[in-house]
Amino acid sequence: MSWPIAPRAAVRDRLEAALRRRPFPAVLLTGPTGIGKTTLARSVAEGRGGRVVDVVALAELTEVPLGALAPALAAPLPGSDLSERLANVVGAIVAMEPSVLLIDDAPLLDELSAAAVYQLVRVYKLPCILTARDEHPLTGPLQRLDHEGVLERIAVGPLTAAEVEAVLEERLGARVEPESVRALLARSEGVPLVLRTLALAAEEQRTIHLGERGAIVDEPRLPVHVSAIVADRLAVLDQPQREQAILLALAQPLPYGLASEWGDDLIGAGLAVVIGPPEQRRLALSHPLIAEVLIAEALPGVLDRLAGEASALLDESADEQLAFRGTLLRLRYGLPTDPGRLARAATHAHVVQDHALAIRLATLSCEGAPTFEGQLALGSALSSVGDPAAETALSAAVDLASNDDESALALVRLGHHLAIRLGRPADAVALAAPRLPTLASDAARALLGADLMKWGSMAGMALPSDGAAGPADAGPGALAALIGQAMVASMLGDTGATAAATAAARPLVDPLRAVIPHAGALLDLNDFLVLVFDGQLGPAEAFARARHDGARTDSTGLWSYTLGLIALHTGRATEALAYADRAVTELAWRDFTGLQGAAIALRATAEAQLGAPAGDSAESSDIKVILQEAEAHAWTLAHDGETARAAAHLRDAAEGGILAGHAALAALTAATACRFGRGADVADLLRSIATRSGSTLVGVLAEYARAQASERSADLARSAEQLAAVGMTVLAVEAWDAAARRTTSREESRACRRAAVALRGDAELLSLAPDSAGPDELTERELVIARAAAMRRRSHEIAAELGLSVRTVDNHLGNIYRKLGVRNRLQLETVLGPPE
């Protein structure tokens, strides 16, 4: 099986756009060695169809006139002198009518070949992709192309966590456990060549096995041939330089000021680079594998001595992260480390979400006399990984607390574990409620009170009409109170109050990370909700996707859930199902929001919308879960033709949501009735929510429900425009279709249908109004998947049979639904007919 090509959608889109640019469709891809410039360039070039003229520049040919271009020609070209040969080469390449001219390692072209490329791009305007390593500057004719603005520069950076995950899943044919994705991303630093080396080594060394949350890739040993290549590169170092390189390998990235005396020597040897902005310059080795080889080859005595020096060097800085790395060095190489330092390191490891390390450090810190900080770090990390022992450790922290602030913090962590990780919010309320009035400190009461409000909501209690005010200081109580205020306001759809609370809380996040580790992500969630209820669904989706595609962190499941929610309400049920399914798994891995029940219900809703039997629901008194399950049940009823019952069910659930203080989410649930043409049944309810909340999105949904009730074409057309403006594309299409049916004017009907078709094309909706395509328009692979799906087989079953990833199958299904104009497996069966 060939190695998968990373998706890199954003860079690919820029590259394809650059090749359509006029008058000069030429682009320069830059980046470090192994970053995937050539693979990306060739993939895009071959995807255009036609002939690709492939030129590889080599350092060995820089003195050979036209040496790089010769292999691209069918036969040697005549010419009595170099100028004639140059003209003949240019003419021969132009005569090939290439779709793309691909120049790999362009700065290494000999001068005459570079001149030929200049003419082909500047004069003949051939589409051209050039690649260049960061350390190779453009010179001569290529530099002139750059200075003249002919080349569009595109920097190719490291792979994101989402891209690493996609590559591994396609290679392994299975979902990959998030911890493995994080580890391989960190070790490879997102360099595709290194990632491939490590993954293939893991396959060869059989360090891949299946766990309950996907494939687990235990880190393999570095292959011998790779180690040998790196070792050859290090052979030029004398002993002092090698020790400096080992010191950097142990301590990197190191503030440049701490290493300026010897760092420049390593930079000059090409083994180190300066990274970061000018005010935060740091020194690091130039390749992620150099450190592994340096440490592996070092003599034990030398390594122990240098570890001590590196730890002392890191201790010179007041930076918390550097002190943490110094502690790890001392621990790894058996240097004396006091329990207090270990407990602080455990707290830091938990904050940066390396929970396995936090557990190890905290356990070591408590080997003598347990301390509050050690037990709190231990219990918090155990809770994050879902270990039942967390309850014991956090209860010990409650007992060890020496003041109100410590008591409140320990109660918050223990209550969080009970409510979120164990699904026992009522127990969390029972624990904290009687303790709250015993706290004398305003800050402590604010800290515990904010979480008590959240646990109460999960247990079925109504949110207050506004979040409790916190203390006037800049401590944890103030931050917790502001997060609580933002949550209450966002659930009411009051985007102004939500934005004000998040803005006030932002400056407190970094200084208080050790106390409220997930504050930043919680504020991000509220900023996302501001965009949603302000009617900016496109920016909201981009906001969520940027956070989802970054590093695999404790918030990964949160952002999969939000992306699924957006996809569901914008008419992309297949995509919503894929995100919801992923969110369920990811939230079982890490969940600090209590959203796993809501994700399970979201998955059931997407399945029901697609016409499949809804999956298992989550037993919960959490109103978010109740609202989402109501949508799932309503879709099932609607598919059975019982739209009036479906709308009544949605209305009842939405009224309960309003009473629970979740009016904005209740509006989304109620508006689902519009999908069945039952807007009249919820129009007054939506109008009431819109009036109270001031939410743009809810106002637009209320207007659409009113337009459905009026059945007037002009009202429906106006609503269609409003829905499209806020990003509710599926409802906008349905509104345009309804307006076309209601008008008596043939011209107006055609205009409405044209508007609906335009939106369908923009959004690639899988749900509405068939195109003209039939089964014959499907590719062979699509037809196989379509027939399997029509037989009600699940995506993971189809994926297993065909040797594909579940994501690939879901993407194929999206294309199939769009081509055939169907929205569920039942309709797919009708279109395809009985199996042959």
SEMAR-267461 format. One record per residue (C-alpha): x, y, z; residue number from 0; residue in three letters. Coordinates in steps of 0.2 Angstrom, whole numbers. Layout:
- X	Y	Z	NUM	Ala
...
This chain:
- 0	0	0	0	Met
- 7	17	-5	1	Ser
- 10	30	8	2	Trp
- -5	42	9	3	Pro
- -3	60	4	4	Ile
- -8	73	18	5	Ala
- -24	82	14	6	Pro
- -16	100	17	7	Arg
- -32	108	10	8	Ala
- -28	126	13	9	Ala
- -11	125	5	10	Val
- -17	115	-10	11	Arg
- -31	127	-13	12	Asp
- -18	142	-13	13	Arg
- -7	132	-25	14	Leu
- -22	128	-37	15	Glu
- -27	146	-37	16	Ala
- -10	152	-41	17	Ala
- -9	140	-56	18	Leu
- -25	149	-62	19	Arg
- -18	166	-60	20	Arg
- -15	177	-75	21	Arg
- -5	182	-84	22	Pro
- 9	172	-74	23	Phe
- 3	155	-67	24	Pro
- 19	152	-57	25	Ala
- 21	148	-39	26	Val
- 36	145	-28	27	Leu
- 34	132	-14	28	Leu
- 46	135	1	29	Thr
- 50	125	17	30	Gly
- 62	114	26	31	Pro
- 69	98	20	32	Thr
- 56	84	21	33	Gly
- 41	95	23	34	Ile
- 32	88	8	35	Gly
- 34	102	-5	36	Lys
- 38	90	-20	37	Thr
- 24	78	-15	38	Thr
- 11	92	-14	39	Leu
- 17	100	-30	40	Ala
- 17	83	-40	41	Arg
- 0	79	-33	42	Ser
- -8	95	-39	43	Val
- 1	95	-55	44	Ala
- -5	77	-60	45	Glu
- -22	82	-54	46	Gly
- -23	95	-68	47	Arg
- -22	82	-81	48	Gly
- -11	84	-96	49	Gly
- 7	82	-98	50	Arg
- 19	87	-83	51	Val
- 37	91	-87	52	Val
- 47	86	-72	53	Asp
- 63	94	-69	54	Val
- 74	89	-54	55	Val
- 89	101	-50	56	Ala
- 104	93	-42	57	Leu
- 119	101	-34	58	Ala
- 131	90	-44	59	Glu
- 124	98	-60	60	Leu
- 125	116	-56	61	Thr
- 141	118	-67	62	Glu
- 133	108	-81	63	Val
- 124	120	-94	64	Pro
- 106	114	-96	65	Leu
- 111	98	-86	66	Gly
- 94	99	-76	67	Ala
- 83	101	-91	68	Leu
- 91	87	-102	69	Ala
- 82	72	-94	70	Pro
- 65	81	-98	71	Ala
- 69	81	-116	72	Leu
- 65	66	-128	73	Ala
- 82	67	-136	74	Ala
- 98	78	-136	75	Pro
- 95	94	-145	76	Leu
- 107	101	-158	77	Pro
- 116	118	-156	78	Gly
- 133	125	-161	79	Ser
- 133	136	-145	80	Asp
- 125	138	-129	81	Leu
- 113	152	-134	82	Ser
- 107	141	-149	83	Glu
- 105	126	-137	84	Arg
- 95	137	-125	85	Leu
- 83	142	-138	86	Ala
- 81	125	-144	87	Asn
- 77	118	-127	88	Val
- 64	132	-123	89	Val
- 56	128	-140	90	Gly
- 55	110	-137	91	Ala
- 47	112	-120	92	Ile
- 34	124	-127	93	Val
- 30	112	-141	94	Ala
- 26	98	-128	95	Met
- 11	110	-122	96	Glu
- 14	104	-104	97	Pro
- 0	107	-92	98	Ser
- 13	111	-78	99	Val
- 31	113	-78	100	Leu
- 37	106	-61	101	Leu
- 55	112	-55	102	Ile
- 61	103	-40	103	Asp
- 75	111	-29	104	Asp
- 74	126	-41	105	Ala
- 89	136	-33	106	Pro
- 101	122	-38	107	Leu
- 97	124	-57	108	Leu
- 113	128	-67	109	Asp
- 113	146	-74	110	Glu
- 107	141	-92	111	Leu
- 93	130	-86	112	Ser
- 87	144	-74	113	Ala
- 87	156	-89	114	Ala
- 77	144	-99	115	Ala
- 64	143	-84	116	Val
- 64	162	-84	117	Tyr
- 59	162	-102	118	Gln
- 46	148	-101	119	Leu
- 37	157	-86	120	Val
- 40	176	-91	121	Arg
- 38	175	-110	122	Val
- 28	159	-113	123	Tyr
- 18	160	-97	124	Lys
- 18	142	-94	125	Leu
- 10	136	-78	126	Pro
- 25	132	-67	127	Cys
- 28	126	-49	128	Ile
- 45	128	-42	129	Leu
- 51	121	-25	130	Thr
- 65	128	-14	131	Ala
- 72	123	3	132	Arg
- 72	137	16	133	Asp
- 91	137	16	134	Glu
- 93	139	-3	135	His
- 90	157	-8	136	Pro
- 85	161	-26	137	Leu
- 98	169	-37	138	Thr
- 100	175	-55	139	Gly
- 85	173	-67	140	Pro
- 74	165	-53	141	Leu
- 78	179	-41	142	Gln
- 73	191	-55	143	Arg
- 56	181	-57	144	Leu
- 53	183	-39	145	Asp
- 58	202	-38	146	His
- 46	205	-53	147	Glu
- 32	198	-44	148	Gly
- 29	184	-56	149	Val
- 31	170	-43	150	Leu
- 18	168	-29	151	Glu
- 27	162	-14	152	Arg
- 18	149	-3	153	Ile
- 27	143	13	154	Ala
- 23	125	16	155	Val
- 23	122	35	156	Gly
- 22	107	46	157	Pro
- 7	95	46	158	Leu
- -7	99	59	159	Thr
- -13	87	71	160	Ala
- -29	84	60	161	Ala
- -18	81	45	162	Glu
- -6	69	54	163	Val
- -22	60	60	164	Glu
- -29	59	43	165	Ala
- -13	51	36	166	Val
- -12	38	49	167	Leu
- -30	33	48	168	Glu
- -29	31	29	169	Glu
- -13	21	31	170	Arg
- -19	10	45	171	Leu
- -37	9	40	172	Gly
- -43	13	57	173	Ala
- -46	27	69	174	Arg
- -30	32	79	175	Val
- -30	35	97	176	Glu
- -28	54	100	177	Pro
- -13	51	112	178	Glu
- -4	42	98	179	Ser
- -7	56	86	180	Val
- 0	69	99	181	Arg
- 15	58	102	182	Ala
- 19	56	83	183	Leu
- 16	74	80	184	Leu
- 28	80	93	185	Ala
- 42	67	88	186	Arg
- 40	71	70	187	Ser
- 37	90	73	188	Glu
- 24	88	59	189	Gly
- 38	84	46	190	Val
- 29	72	34	191	Pro
- 46	63	29	192	Leu
- 49	60	48	193	Val
- 31	55	51	194	Leu
- 32	42	37	195	Arg
- 49	35	44	196	Thr
- 42	33	61	197	Leu
- 25	25	56	198	Ala
- 34	13	44	199	Leu
- 46	9	58	200	Ala
- 31	6	70	201	Ala
- 24	-6	57	202	Glu
- 40	-16	54	203	Glu
- 43	-17	73	204	Gln
- 25	-22	77	205	Arg
- 22	-8	89	206	Thr
- 4	-5	83	207	Ile
- -11	-12	92	208	His
- -29	-9	94	209	Leu
- -36	0	110	210	Gly
- -54	4	115	211	Glu
- -52	22	107	212	Arg
- -43	16	91	213	Gly
- -26	11	85	214	Ala
- -12	14	97	215	Ile
- 5	17	90	216	Val
- 19	14	103	217	Asp
- 34	24	98	218	Glu
- 46	14	88	219	Pro
- 65	14	88	220	Arg
- 73	25	75	221	Leu
- 78	14	60	222	Pro
- 96	9	59	223	Val
- 98	17	42	224	His
- 91	34	47	225	Val
- 102	34	63	226	Ser
- 117	31	52	227	Ala
- 113	45	40	228	Ile
- 111	57	55	229	Val
- 127	50	63	230	Ala
- 136	54	47	231	Asp
- 131	72	48	232	Arg
- 137	73	66	233	Leu
- 154	66	62	234	Ala
- 161	83	58	235	Val
- 159	89	76	236	Leu
- 174	89	88	237	Asp
- 171	84	106	238	Gln
- 167	101	113	239	Pro
- 154	105	99	240	Gln
- 146	88	102	241	Arg
- 144	91	120	242	Glu
- 136	108	116	243	Gln
- 124	99	104	244	Ala
- 120	86	117	245	Ile
- 117	100	130	246	Leu
- 105	108	117	247	Leu
- 97	92	113	248	Ala
- 93	90	132	249	Leu
- 87	108	135	250	Ala
- 79	113	118	251	Gln
- 72	125	114	252	Pro
- 83	136	124	253	Leu
- 82	155	126	254	Pro
- 95	161	114	255	Tyr
- 103	172	127	256	Gly
- 107	157	138	257	Leu
- 116	149	123	258	Ala
- 123	164	113	259	Ser
- 141	160	117	260	Glu
- 141	143	109	261	Trp
- 125	142	99	262	Gly
- 132	151	84	263	Asp
- 144	137	81	264	Asp
- 130	125	80	265	Leu
- 121	136	68	266	Ile
- 136	138	57	267	Gly
- 137	119	56	268	Ala
- 119	118	50	269	Gly
- 114	108	66	270	Leu
- 104	122	75	271	Ala
- 92	136	70	272	Val
- 85	151	79	273	Val
- 66	150	80	274	Ile
- 52	162	87	275	Gly
- 49	181	85	276	Pro
- 64	193	89	277	Pro
- 58	196	107	278	Glu
- 57	177	110	279	Gln
- 72	170	101	280	Arg
- 75	152	105	281	Arg
- 89	140	99	282	Leu
- 84	122	93	283	Ala
- 92	108	84	284	Leu
- 88	109	65	285	Ser
- 80	92	64	286	His
- 69	82	76	287	Pro
- 79	66	74	288	Leu
- 96	74	78	289	Ile
- 93	75	97	290	Ala
- 88	57	97	291	Glu
- 104	51	89	292	Val
- 115	63	100	293	Leu
- 108	56	116	294	Ile
- 108	38	110	295	Ala
- 127	39	106	296	Glu
- 132	49	121	297	Ala
- 142	40	135	298	Leu
- 132	38	151	299	Pro
- 144	48	162	300	Gly
- 145	62	149	301	Val
- 126	62	148	302	Leu
- 123	63	166	303	Asp
- 135	77	168	304	Arg
- 127	87	154	305	Leu
- 109	83	160	306	Ala
- 114	92	177	307	Gly
- 122	107	167	308	Glu
- 106	108	156	309	Ala
- 95	108	171	310	Ser
- 105	121	180	311	Ala
- 104	131	163	312	Leu
- 85	130	163	313	Leu
- 84	135	181	314	Asp
- 93	151	177	315	Glu
- 76	157	169	316	Ser
- 61	162	178	317	Ala
- 50	153	165	318	Asp
- 39	140	172	319	Glu
- 40	129	156	320	Gln
- 59	129	157	321	Leu
- 59	125	176	322	Ala
- 47	111	172	323	Phe
- 59	104	159	324	Arg
- 73	105	171	325	Gly
- 64	95	183	326	Thr
- 61	81	170	327	Leu
- 79	81	166	328	Leu
- 84	79	184	329	Arg
- 71	65	186	330	Leu
- 77	56	170	331	Arg
- 95	56	174	332	Tyr
- 93	52	193	333	Gly
- 98	69	200	334	Leu
- 91	74	217	335	Pro
- 74	82	216	336	Thr
- 63	88	231	337	Asp
- 45	83	233	338	Pro
- 39	101	231	339	Gly
- 47	103	214	340	Arg
- 40	86	209	341	Leu
- 22	92	214	342	Ala
- 24	109	205	343	Arg
- 30	99	189	344	Ala
- 15	87	191	345	Ala
- 3	103	191	346	Thr
- 12	110	176	347	His
- 11	93	167	348	Ala
- -8	92	170	349	His
- -10	110	164	350	Val
- -1	106	148	351	Val
- -12	90	146	352	Gln
- 2	77	148	353	Asp
- -9	68	161	354	His
- 1	52	161	355	Ala
- 17	62	166	356	Leu
- 7	72	179	357	Ala
- 1	55	187	358	Ile
- 19	49	188	359	Arg
- 26	65	195	360	Leu
- 12	67	207	361	Ala
- 14	49	213	362	Thr
- 33	52	216	363	Leu
- 29	68	226	364	Ser
- 18	59	238	365	Cys
- 29	45	241	366	Glu
- 34	52	258	367	Gly
- 21	63	266	368	Ala
- 6	67	254	369	Pro
- 4	86	251	370	Thr
- -11	96	246	371	Phe
- -3	101	229	372	Glu
- 3	83	225	373	Gly
- -14	75	229	374	Gln
- -23	88	219	375	Leu
- -12	86	204	376	Ala
- -13	67	205	377	Leu
- -32	67	207	378	Gly
- -34	80	193	379	Ser
- -24	70	181	380	Ala
- -32	53	185	381	Leu
- -49	61	182	382	Ser
- -43	68	165	383	Ser
- -39	50	160	384	Val
- -55	43	167	385	Gly
- -46	33	181	386	Asp
- -58	29	196	387	Pro
- -44	31	208	388	Ala
- -46	50	205	389	Ala
- -61	51	218	390	Glu
- -49	44	232	391	Thr
- -35	56	228	392	Ala
- -46	72	226	393	Leu
- -55	67	242	394	Ser
- -38	67	251	395	Ala
- -34	84	243	396	Ala
- -51	90	251	397	Val
- -45	84	268	398	Asp
- -27	91	266	399	Leu
- -34	109	262	400	Ala
- -27	122	274	401	Ser
- -38	137	269	402	Asn
- -54	141	260	403	Asp
- -46	144	243	404	Asp
- -38	126	244	405	Glu
- -54	119	250	406	Ser
- -64	127	235	407	Ala
- -52	122	222	408	Leu
- -51	104	229	409	Ala
- -70	103	229	410	Leu
- -71	110	211	411	Val
- -60	96	205	412	Arg
- -69	83	215	413	Leu
- -86	89	209	414	Gly
- -80	90	191	415	His
- -74	72	192	416	His
- -91	66	199	417	Leu
- -102	77	187	418	Ala
- -92	76	171	419	Ile
- -81	60	171	420	Arg
- -93	49	181	421	Leu
- -109	56	175	422	Gly
- -115	60	193	423	Arg
- -120	78	193	424	Pro
- -132	76	207	425	Ala
- -119	69	218	426	Asp
- -107	84	214	427	Ala
- -121	96	219	428	Val
- -124	86	235	429	Ala
- -105	87	239	430	Leu
- -103	106	236	431	Ala
- -120	114	240	432	Ala
- -118	112	259	433	Pro
- -100	117	259	434	Arg
- -102	133	249	435	Leu
- -110	143	263	436	Pro
- -96	138	275	437	Thr
- -82	146	265	438	Leu
- -78	163	272	439	Ala
- -69	170	257	440	Ser
- -78	178	243	441	Asp
- -66	172	230	442	Ala
- -68	154	236	443	Ala
- -87	155	236	444	Arg
- -86	162	218	445	Ala
- -74	148	212	446	Leu
- -85	134	219	447	Leu
- -102	143	215	448	Gly
- -98	145	196	449	Ala
- -95	126	195	450	Asp
- -110	122	206	451	Leu
- -121	131	194	452	Met
- -115	121	180	453	Lys
- -117	104	189	454	Trp
- -135	109	194	455	Gly
- -139	112	176	456	Ser
- -132	95	171	457	Met
- -143	88	185	458	Ala
- -159	96	178	459	Gly
- -160	112	188	460	Met
- -163	129	179	461	Ala
- -149	141	176	462	Leu
- -151	158	185	463	Pro
- -156	172	174	464	Ser
- -138	179	176	465	Asp
- -122	173	182	466	Gly
- -117	177	200	467	Ala
- -105	192	201	468	Ala
- -87	187	207	469	Gly
- -75	196	218	470	Pro
- -67	212	212	471	Ala
- -49	205	212	472	Asp
- -40	196	197	473	Ala
- -40	179	206	474	Gly
- -48	162	202	475	Pro
- -65	167	209	476	Gly
- -66	181	197	477	Ala
- -61	171	182	478	Leu
- -74	157	187	479	Ala
- -88	169	189	480	Ala
- -84	177	172	481	Leu
- -84	160	164	482	Ile
- -101	157	173	483	Gly
- -108	173	167	484	Gln
- -103	170	149	485	Ala
- -111	153	150	486	Met
- -128	159	156	487	Val
- -128	173	144	488	Ala
- -124	162	129	489	Ser
- -137	150	133	490	Met
- -150	164	133	491	Leu
- -143	170	116	492	Gly
- -137	187	124	493	Asp
- -122	189	113	494	Thr
- -118	206	120	495	Gly
- -117	200	138	496	Ala
- -107	184	133	497	Thr
- -94	194	123	498	Ala
- -92	206	137	499	Ala
- -89	192	150	500	Ala
- -77	183	139	501	Thr
- -67	199	135	502	Ala
- -66	203	154	503	Ala
- -60	185	158	504	Ala
- -46	184	144	505	Arg
- -32	193	153	506	Pro
- -34	181	168	507	Leu
- -33	165	158	508	Val
- -14	163	157	509	Asp
- -9	169	175	510	Pro
- -22	157	182	511	Leu
- -19	141	171	512	Arg
- -14	131	186	513	Ala
- -30	134	195	514	Val
- -42	133	180	515	Ile
- -33	124	166	516	Pro
- -47	124	153	517	His
- -52	142	155	518	Ala
- -46	147	138	519	Gly
- -55	133	129	520	Ala
- -71	137	139	521	Leu
- -70	156	133	522	Leu
- -67	150	116	523	Asp
- -83	140	116	524	Leu
- -92	155	122	525	Asn
- -84	166	108	526	Asp
- -90	152	96	527	Phe
- -108	153	102	528	Leu
- -107	172	100	529	Val
- -103	170	82	530	Leu
- -117	157	80	531	Val
- -131	167	88	532	Phe
- -125	183	80	533	Asp
- -130	174	64	534	Gly
- -112	171	58	535	Gln
- -112	152	55	536	Leu
- -98	153	42	537	Gly
- -85	162	53	538	Pro
- -91	151	68	539	Ala
- -87	135	58	540	Glu
- -70	142	53	541	Ala
- -67	147	71	542	Phe
- -71	129	77	543	Ala
- -61	121	63	544	Arg
- -45	131	67	545	Ala
- -46	124	85	546	Arg
- -51	107	80	547	His
- -37	105	67	548	Asp
- -23	111	79	549	Gly
- -15	100	92	550	Ala
- -24	85	99	551	Arg
- -29	91	116	552	Thr
- -42	89	130	553	Asp
- -53	101	119	554	Ser
- -53	90	103	555	Thr
- -69	82	107	556	Gly
- -77	98	111	557	Leu
- -73	105	94	558	Trp
- -78	89	85	559	Ser
- -95	91	93	560	Tyr
- -97	110	88	561	Thr
- -92	106	70	562	Leu
- -105	92	70	563	Gly
- -118	104	77	564	Leu
- -115	117	63	565	Ile
- -115	103	50	566	Ala
- -132	97	56	567	Leu
- -140	113	56	568	His
- -133	118	39	569	Thr
- -140	103	30	570	Gly
- -124	92	30	571	Arg
- -131	77	40	572	Ala
- -118	64	34	573	Thr
- -104	76	39	574	Glu
- -113	79	56	575	Ala
- -114	60	59	576	Leu
- -95	59	56	577	Ala
- -91	73	68	578	Tyr
- -103	67	81	579	Ala
- -96	49	80	580	Asp
- -79	56	82	581	Arg
- -84	67	96	582	Ala
- -91	53	106	583	Val
- -75	43	105	584	Thr
- -64	59	109	585	Glu
- -75	64	123	586	Leu
- -74	47	131	587	Ala
- -55	50	130	588	Trp
- -55	68	137	589	Arg
- -71	78	142	590	Asp
- -70	94	153	591	Phe
- -87	101	147	592	Thr
- -99	87	150	593	Gly
- -104	86	132	594	Leu
- -102	67	129	595	Gln
- -121	64	132	596	Gly
- -125	78	120	597	Ala
- -113	71	107	598	Ala
- -122	54	108	599	Ile
- -138	63	105	600	Ala
- -131	73	91	601	Leu
- -125	57	83	602	Arg
- -143	49	85	603	Ala
- -150	65	77	604	Thr
- -139	64	62	605	Ala
- -143	46	60	606	Glu
- -162	49	61	607	Ala
- -160	64	49	608	Gln
- -152	52	36	609	Leu
- -166	40	38	610	Gly
- -157	27	48	611	Ala
- -163	20	65	612	Pro
- -157	32	78	613	Ala
- -143	25	89	614	Gly
- -143	23	107	615	Asp
- -147	38	117	616	Ser
- -139	44	133	617	Ala
- -150	43	149	618	Glu
- -148	61	156	619	Ser
- -157	75	165	620	Ser
- -145	88	156	621	Asp
- -156	99	146	622	Ile
- -144	100	131	623	Lys
- -146	81	129	624	Val
- -164	82	131	625	Ile
- -166	95	117	626	Leu
- -155	85	106	627	Gln
- -164	69	108	628	Glu
- -180	78	105	629	Ala
- -173	82	88	630	Glu
- -168	64	84	631	Ala
- -185	58	89	632	His
- -194	71	78	633	Ala
- -184	66	63	634	Trp
- -189	48	65	635	Thr
- -207	54	67	636	Leu
- -206	65	51	637	Ala
- -199	51	41	638	His
- -214	41	46	639	Asp
- -225	55	40	640	Gly
- -230	61	57	641	Glu
- -224	79	55	642	Thr
- -238	86	67	643	Ala
- -232	75	81	644	Arg
- -214	79	77	645	Ala
- -217	97	78	646	Ala
- -227	95	94	647	Ala
- -213	85	102	648	His
- -200	98	97	649	Leu
- -211	112	104	650	Arg
- -213	103	121	651	Asp
- -194	100	122	652	Ala
- -191	118	118	653	Ala
- -202	125	131	654	Glu
- -193	114	144	655	Gly
- -177	121	137	656	Gly
- -183	139	140	657	Ile
- -188	135	158	658	Leu
- -170	128	161	659	Ala
- -162	144	155	660	Gly
- -156	137	138	661	His
- -168	147	127	662	Ala
- -155	149	113	663	Ala
- -153	130	111	664	Leu
- -171	128	113	665	Ala
- -174	139	98	666	Ala
- -163	128	87	667	Leu
- -173	113	92	668	Thr
- -190	122	89	669	Ala
- -184	128	72	670	Ala
- -181	110	67	671	Thr
- -200	110	64	672	Ala
- -197	121	49	673	Cys
- -188	107	41	674	Arg
- -205	97	40	675	Phe
- -215	112	34	676	Gly
- -222	115	52	677	Arg
- -215	132	56	678	Gly
- -233	138	60	679	Ala
- -232	126	75	680	Asp
- -217	135	83	681	Val
- -218	153	76	682	Ala
- -225	161	92	683	Asp
- -212	152	103	684	Leu
- -198	157	92	685	Leu
- -204	175	91	686	Arg
- -204	175	110	687	Ser
- -186	169	112	688	Ile
- -180	181	98	689	Ala
- -188	196	107	690	Thr
- -180	191	124	691	Arg
- -163	186	118	692	Ser
- -160	199	104	693	Gly
- -151	185	94	694	Ser
- -149	188	76	695	Thr
- -150	170	72	696	Leu
- -165	166	82	697	Val
- -174	182	74	698	Gly
- -171	175	57	699	Val
- -177	158	62	700	Leu
- -193	166	69	701	Ala
- -196	175	53	702	Glu
- -195	159	43	703	Tyr
- -207	151	54	704	Ala
- -219	165	52	705	Arg
- -216	165	33	706	Ala
- -221	147	33	707	Gln
- -236	151	43	708	Ala
- -241	165	31	709	Ser
- -238	154	15	710	Glu
- -235	170	6	711	Arg
- -221	169	-8	712	Ser
- -214	186	-4	713	Ala
- -212	182	15	714	Asp
- -204	165	10	715	Leu
- -192	174	-2	716	Ala
- -187	187	10	717	Arg
- -184	173	23	718	Ser
- -173	164	11	719	Ala
- -162	179	9	720	Glu
- -160	181	27	721	Gln
- -157	163	30	722	Leu
- -143	162	17	723	Ala
- -135	178	24	724	Ala
- -133	170	41	725	Val
- -127	153	34	726	Gly
- -143	142	36	727	Met
- -141	136	18	728	Thr
- -152	121	19	729	Val
- -167	131	26	730	Leu
- -163	145	13	731	Ala
- -165	132	-1	732	Val
- -181	125	6	733	Glu
- -188	143	8	734	Ala
- -184	147	-10	735	Trp
- -192	131	-16	736	Asp
- -207	135	-5	737	Ala
- -208	153	-12	738	Ala
- -207	146	-30	739	Ala
- -222	134	-27	740	Arg
- -232	148	-19	741	Arg
- -230	162	-32	742	Thr
- -242	164	-46	743	Thr
- -229	172	-57	744	Ser
- -220	160	-68	745	Arg
- -205	173	-69	746	Glu
- -204	174	-50	747	Glu
- -205	155	-49	748	Ser
- -191	153	-61	749	Arg
- -181	166	-51	750	Ala
- -184	158	-34	751	Cys
- -179	141	-41	752	Arg
- -163	148	-49	753	Arg
- -158	155	-32	754	Ala
- -161	138	-24	755	Ala
- -150	130	-37	756	Val
- -137	142	-34	757	Ala
- -137	139	-15	758	Leu
- -137	120	-18	759	Arg
- -121	122	-29	760	Gly
- -112	133	-17	761	Asp
- -116	122	-2	762	Ala
- -115	105	-10	763	Glu
- -131	100	0	764	Leu
- -134	82	1	765	Leu
- -152	84	7	766	Ser
- -163	93	-5	767	Leu
- -170	93	-23	768	Ala
- -162	80	-35	769	Pro
- -150	85	-48	770	Asp
- -151	77	-65	771	Ser
- -138	64	-61	772	Ala
- -143	45	-59	773	Gly
- -133	30	-54	774	Pro
- -124	30	-70	775	Asp
- -115	46	-65	776	Glu
- -107	37	-50	777	Leu
- -89	31	-51	778	Thr
- -86	12	-49	779	Glu
- -81	15	-31	780	Arg
- -95	26	-27	781	Glu
- -107	14	-34	782	Leu
- -100	0	-23	783	Val
- -102	11	-7	784	Ile
- -119	17	-12	785	Ala
- -126	-1	-14	786	Arg
- -119	-6	3	787	Ala
- -126	10	11	788	Ala
- -143	6	3	789	Ala
- -143	-11	11	790	Met
- -142	-1	28	791	Arg
- -124	-5	31	792	Arg
- -115	7	43	793	Arg
- -100	17	37	794	Ser
- -88	7	48	795	His
- -94	-9	41	796	Glu
- -91	-3	23	797	Ile
- -74	4	27	798	Ala
- -69	-13	35	799	Ala
- -74	-22	20	800	Glu
- -66	-11	7	801	Leu
- -50	-7	17	802	Gly
- -54	11	18	803	Leu
- -55	23	33	804	Ser
- -72	28	39	805	Val
- -69	46	35	806	Arg
- -66	41	17	807	Thr
- -82	31	16	808	Val
- -92	46	23	809	Asp
- -84	58	11	810	Asn
- -89	46	-4	811	His
- -107	45	4	812	Leu
- -108	64	4	813	Gly
- -103	65	-15	814	Asn
- -116	51	-18	815	Ile
- -130	60	-9	816	Tyr
- -126	76	-18	817	Arg
- -125	68	-35	818	Lys
- -141	58	-33	819	Leu
- -151	72	-24	820	Gly
- -155	60	-9	821	Val
- -153	63	10	822	Arg
- -154	46	18	823	Asn
- -151	27	15	824	Arg
- -170	24	12	825	Leu
- -170	36	-3	826	Gln
- -154	29	-9	827	Leu
- -162	12	-10	828	Glu
- -176	19	-20	829	Thr
- -165	28	-33	830	Val
- -153	13	-35	831	Leu
- -167	0	-35	832	Gly
- -165	-18	-30	833	Pro
- -148	-26	-29	834	Pro
- -142	-34	-45	835	Glu
